[in-house]
Amino acid sequence: MSPLDDEPRYVNPIIDADLPDPDAVRVGDRYVMIASSFNRAPGLPVYASDDLVNWERVGDALPNGTPSAWFELPRHGSGVWAPSIRHRNGMYIIVYPDPDQGIFVVTAPDPAGPWSPPRLLLGGLGLIDPCPLWDDDGSAYLVFGWAKSRSGRKNVLSVVPVDADLRQTTGAARDVIDGGDIDGWGTIEGPKFYKRDGWYYIFAPAGGVATGWQAVFRSRNVFGPYEERRVLEQGTTPVNGPHQGAWVTSADGRDWFLHFQDRGPFGRVVHLQPMAWNDDGWPVMGQAVDGGPCEPVLSYPTPHGTAQGRRTIARSDDFANGLPGPTWTWQAKPAADRLVPGADGLHLRSADDSGDLRALPSVIGQPLPGMASSSRVRVALDGPPGSRAGLAVLGRDYLWAGIVRGEQGDEVVVAARAEDDLAERVVLRADAGGRVEVALACAADAALTAIVTVDGREMRVDPCAAASKGRWIGAEIALFAGNGFGDPGAVARFQDFRLVLEED
């Protein structure tokens, strides 16, 4: 295939925001994609597309983490890691890992749900990144990796036979790929299992999230031995660590590969690569499809000839009926009474606040866009002294702007905290006697600026801070409400949240 200059083109990343570890399937003319959610709730976001380029969130397969009580506080770095999605016998099937518990399965007849409660398929610490394969004879297998932080091992892929309904294992697991046996290869993980022309293929990244490459392994036997090949690497492009994703065949028979790139504070963003198969039965990706090196394309004709739309996840929100839109997620399982439905704006009830926003459960967020952006919102607070509410760019480091209720009245505050700081650093403190609007701007290099407006009087602050990635996720634009330990709760009111992108 030779791209034509007059064809509509897309630009990578197609989703320039945090959507880690994508996997996807096509069912008829519809594409369905899922991603890791880690500690966020609801989890397992489900996206749908008609063209592989423009994606809409249609649901969430996991309302809360399991067990529910464990996730009532933010569990950064825990929760859902690299899931896989398949379609079989009229059902969508998601297999996902929780590295602290094991591998679970959820199913639904439609991507929008309802999704079944999770059932445990394989228990154990450090079991990650599972993907099922149903063989031609009706047998089924599951490939998965290992997290050293829980299991003491990594850089290994294992295969275990399972029943066709993914309810139990039917034999012992065997290690089929060990990166230690391949010179210079480390951190093999994120496998996806396929079969084509009598070959078993395992697509898996290697070399590390930000520094590695996409590999493909193949064998005539499901348990190996497997031979390997690099099929996509950074080369001369700015796309570092291009790997971990999904092979999808479009309705016209062309092949494509969805994968992520780690952009630090902007998260693990999603790219789309053309893909084909060479005469030796190996996949080629990216520029190699048209005779170039095995490096990512930065732009390419769209698979279905459609125009590319907005490439971010976060959206402006009027909080209709007092509820956040579908792009917001919680940092922990929300308490049943955390919101006040039907209110004017978003009325968010506070939680006990240690002074560290990373530990506060009463926080909702959206992924920070991967280009220069600014977000603003009107905020008011009703609660006892010591309560606070505001807008934050939240990661391992964070910056926030909002209202603190003191003994003598409300103050507007801008404060920052680095990962290793023992307390927040106050950058601005002023009287909040009037209507308060706060804004945070993030530059293309992740530098942050705070703007506080009280009754039309604007105060702009350079906090000497930058957006920071979280635990396996990018930074988030967040709204929060907290109260002192043991104090009565507070209610924060947020109105007219607006997000402006540099490209708008």
N, C-alpha and C positions, 0 to 999 in steps of 0.2 A: 504494500500500500504506500503510495506517495502522497503526502499531504499537499493539498492545494491551497494557494495563498488566499483564494477568495472564499474558502469555507469558513463558517463561524468557528472560532477558536476559544478554548478555555485557557485560563492561567492557573498554574500551580502556586501555592496549594489551593485546592478547590474549596477546602474549609480551613480558613486561616484563623483557627482558634482551637482550644484544647479538646480533642476528641480522640483519646488514646486507644491504640491497639485495635484498629477497625477490623471487622470481618463482615462479609456480605454474601448474599445469594441473589439470584434472579429467579422469580417465579412468574411465568408468563412474560408480560411486558413490564413488570414492576421489579425494582431492585430494593432490597431491604438490607440495612446496615446497622450493626450494633457496635458498642465500644465499652471499654472499661469505665467504671464509675468510682472505684475505690470507696472512700468514706461517704460519698455524696448520696443523698436520698431525695427523691426516689432514685433507684439505681438501674443499671442496664438500659440506657437510653436506646430507643428504637427509631431509626430514620428510614424514610422511604423516598424513592426517586423514580422518575420516568426516563431519565437521561444519563444517569451516572455522574452528573456534574452538579445539579441543583438538588439539595436534600432538605426535607422537611421532617421535623420531629413529630412522630405520630403517636408515641406512647413511651411507657417505661415498663420493663418486664419485672421489676423488683421494687415494690412500693417502699419497703424498708429492709435494712440489713437483717440477717438471721444469725444468732438469736436476737430478738428485738431489744431486749434489755441491754445487751452489750453495746449496741449502737446508739444508745440515748445520749452519749457523749461523743464528740468527734474522735474518730479512730483513724487518724491520718496514716496513710500507707497501708491500711487494712481494707477489708471489704472485697469488692469484685475486681479481680485481675483478669487480663486478656481472655475474654470469652470467645466462643465460636457459635455460629448460627448455621443451621441446615434446614431443609424442607423435605419432608417425607410423609407419604400417605395422607396428604392434605393438612399436615400440621407443621408449623414452624417450631423448631427445637433449638433451644439455647443451652449450651453446656458451659458452665462458668465455674471458676475456682475461687475459693476463699482460702488464702494460704495458711490461715490459722485453724481451718476445719476440714477442708477437703473439696471435692468436686461435686457440683450440684447440677440438676436439670430442671428447666421450666419449659412449658409448651403452650402454644396458643394456635387457634385456627386462623387468626388474623394478626398482623403486626401490631395493630392498635390494642390487641387484647380482647377479652381478659386472658391474662397469663396464669397458669397454674401455680399453686404454692411450690416453692423449691423442694425437691426431694434429693436426698444424698445418694450419689452413685458410688463414690469411693472416698472413704474417710482417711485423713492423715494430714500431718503437718508438712507444709512446703510443697504440696502438689499444685502445680500451676499450669496455666495456658493449655487447657485440654481441647482436643478436637476429635470428633468421631468420624469413622468411615464404615460404610456398609459395603461389604464385598459382593461380588457377583453371585456367590453361592448362598447368600442370606446371612452369612456370619458378619459379625461387627467387631470393631476394634476402636480403641481410644489411645491417641498419642498425647503425651503430656511432658512437661518439663519439671524442673526442681528449683526451689528458692533456697539458697544457702542459708539465709537468715533464719529459716525455720527447720530445715532438714539437714543442714550441714554439707549439702552437696549442690553442685550447679554444673552447667555446661554439659548436661546429659539429657537426652530424650529417651523416654521409655514408651513401650506399647503394651497394652493389656487387652485381652479379649473380653468382650462384654456381650450381654444378650441384646437382641435387636431392638428392644424397647428401652434400652439404657436404664435398667433398673438394678442390675447387679453385674459384677464381674463373673466370668466363667472360666478363668484360669489365672495363672500367675503372670505378673508384669515382667517384661524383659527390657533391659537397656539395649537400644538399637543404634544409638549414635552417641559417641563420647568425644567431645571437642578436644580432650587431652590427647587423642590419637591423631589429630590433624595439626600439623605444625603451624603455629601462629593463630589458631582459631580458639577464641574464648567466648563465653557467655552465649552459647547456643540456647535459644529459648523460643517462645511464641510460635510453636509449630502449627501448620495447617496440613491436613491429610487429604490426599486425592488419589484417584486411580485413573490411568489413561493408557489405552493400548497395551494392557497387560503389565504395565509398570506401576508400582506404588511410589508415589511422590510425597515427600515431606518438604513443604516450603517453610523455611525458618530463618530468622535473622541470626547473625553472629557478630562478634567483635565489640559489643556494647551499644547501648541505646543511642548515644550521641556521636559515636565514632565508627560504627560498624557498617555492615553491608547485608544485602539479602542473599541468602543461599538457597539452593534446591538440592535435595538428596533424592536418590532413586534406587530402587531394587526390584528384582523379580519376585522376591519373597517379602511378605509383610514384616517379618522379623529381621530382614537384612541377610547379608551385609549390604550397606548402602554406600554408593559412591556420591561425591559431592561436586558442586560447581557454584562459583559466584555468578550471580545473574544481574545484580544491580548494585552499584557503588557510587560514591560521591564523585570521584574523578575531578574534573575541572569545574564542576558546578558548585553553587552555594548550598546544595541540599545535602547536609551532613547526615550520616547514619541512615540512609534510606532503606527502611526495612519494616517487617512485620505487618502483614496485611492479608489480602484476599484476592484470589484468582476468580474472575467473573467472566463468563461468556455472554456477550450481548445477543439479542434476538437475531441479528444478521450474521452470527457466527464468528464475529471478531472477539479476540481475547483482550482482557484488561486486568490491571493489577492496582488495587487500592492499598496504600501503605502510609505510614506516618514518618514525620521528621520531628526531632526534638528541637524546639525553638526556645528552650529555657523558660523565662517568665511567660511567654506567649503559648506555652504548652506543646503538646504533641499534635501537630497539624496534619491534615489529610491531603495526600497527593494522589493523582490518578495517572497511571502510566499505560501506554499501549503495550501489548504483549503478543507474542507469536511463538510458534514452535518450529525449531529448525529440523533439518532432515535426520539428525541424530537423536531426535526425541527429547531435546532439552528446550526449556522455555528461554526466550530472549525478551528483554524488557527495555522500555525507555527508548533512547536514541538508537539502540541496536536493532530495533524493528525495521528501521529505514536505512540500515547499513552503517550506523555510527557505533560509538563505544557503548558499553553497557552502563550508561549514565542516565539520570533522570531527564525527562523533557521538562522545560519550564513553561512551554505553551504547546498546544496541539489542537488539531481539529476536533470539535466535540463529537462524541460517539453518535449522537442522533441529530446533529445539525441545529441544536437549540442554542440560544444565547445564554451566557453565564450571568447569574444574578449575584446577589449579595453573598459574600464568602465568610461571614461571621455567624456566630450562634446567638450572641447577646442581642437583645432588642429593647427599644423603649417600651414603657409600660404605664398605662393609666390605672392599673389595679382595679379593673372592673369588678364590681360586687365585692370589693375588699380583698380580692384574691390575686396572688402573683400569676403571671403568665407561665406557659409551659417551659420556657427556657430557664427558669429559676430552679435551683436545687438547694436543699438544706445541707449544712455541714454535719448534721447528725439527724437521727430520727426525730421528727418534730412531735412535740407533745400535742395531744388532741386539741387543747385549747390555745395553742400558740398564736392563732390568727383570730380576728373578729370578722366573720363573714358579713357581707352587706354593708360594711362601713364605707365612709367617704375616704378613699385611699386605702393604703395597706396599714392596718393596725396590728402591730407586732408586739406580742407580750414578751417581756424580758425573761432572762434566766439568771441564776447566780453567776456573778462575774468576778473572776480572780484577778482581773486587770490585764489578761492576755486574751486577745480576740481569737487566737488559734484554739483556745480551749472552751470557747463559748458556744453552746449548742443553738442559741437563738440567733442564727445567722443564715441568710439566704444569699445565694450568689449566682452569677453568670460568668462564663469564661471570658477573660480579658481578650479583646480583639487583637489580632496579630499585626495591626497597623496602628498608626497614631490615632488616638481617640480621646474623647472626654465624656464623662458621665456626670449628671447633676440631678439633684432631687430636693424637694422641699421637705423639711423635717421639723417635727414638734415632739415634745416629750411631756408626759404626765406621770409623775412618780415621786418617790421620796428622795431626799438628798442622797447622793452617791450613785444615782442611776444615770445612765448615759445611752445615747443612740446616735447613729450616724451612717456615713457612707465610707467604705474602705476599699483599698486595693490590697487584697489579702493573699499572702503566700507565707513562706518561712519568715520573711521580713514583711512588714506591712506599714501602711500609712492610712490614717483615718481623719475625717473631718466631721464634726457634729456638735451635739449639745451635751453638756454635763450639768446636772442639777446640783447646785451647792446649797449651803445653809442660807445664803443671802440672795439666792436667785439663780437663774440659768446663765451659763457662759457658753460661748462658742469656743471650741478647742480644735486645734490641729495637732496631732501627735504621731510619732513614728516609733517603730520598734524593730530592731534587727534580731535575727534568730537567737543570738547568744546574749542579748541584753537582759539584764535582770528586771528592768522596768521600762515603761514608755518614756520617750523623750518629747516633751511638750514644745512645739514650735510656735504656736499662737494660742493666746488666751485673751478673750475679750467679752464684754457684756453682750448678752443675747436678748436684749429687751425689744423684741419685735419679731417679724416674720423672718425665718432663717431658711436660706437655700445654700447648699454646699455642693461643690463640684471638685472632681479630681481629673486632671488631664495626664495622659500617658503619652510620651513622645515615642517615635519609632525606635529609639534606642532604649526604651523602658524608663527614662527619667520621668519623675512625677512632679506635678505642681498642684497645689491646693488653692481653691478660690472659695471664700466664705462671703456671703452677702446677707447683711442684716438690714431689713427695711430699705433696700436699695443701695446701701453703702457697701461697696465691694472691697474686700481685703484679699490680696493675692500673696501667696507664700511659696518660696522655694525651700522645701524641707531638706534639700540635699539627700534625697532618697530615690530609690528606683524600685520598680516592680520586681518581685522575686518569685521564682517557682515554688510550688508547694511540694508535698511528699508524693512523687510520681505524677503530679498534675501541674498545670500552669497556674498563674495567678488568677484570682477571681475579683470581679466587681461585686462588692458585698454590702448588704444592709444588715444592721445588727441592733440589738437592744439588750442591755444588761443592768443588773441591780447588785448592790452590795450583798455579800453573804448574810443570810438571815433576815434581810430587809424585805419589806413588802415589795411585790412586783411592780414594774412600771409598764406603761404602754407607749410605744413610739408610733407616731403617725407619719407615713411617707406618702407624698403625693407627686404626681407628674414626673416620673423618672424618665430622663431623656439621655439617649446615647447618640453621640455624633461622631462619625468616622471621618478621617482625613480625606477619604476618597469620595464622600458624599458631595 
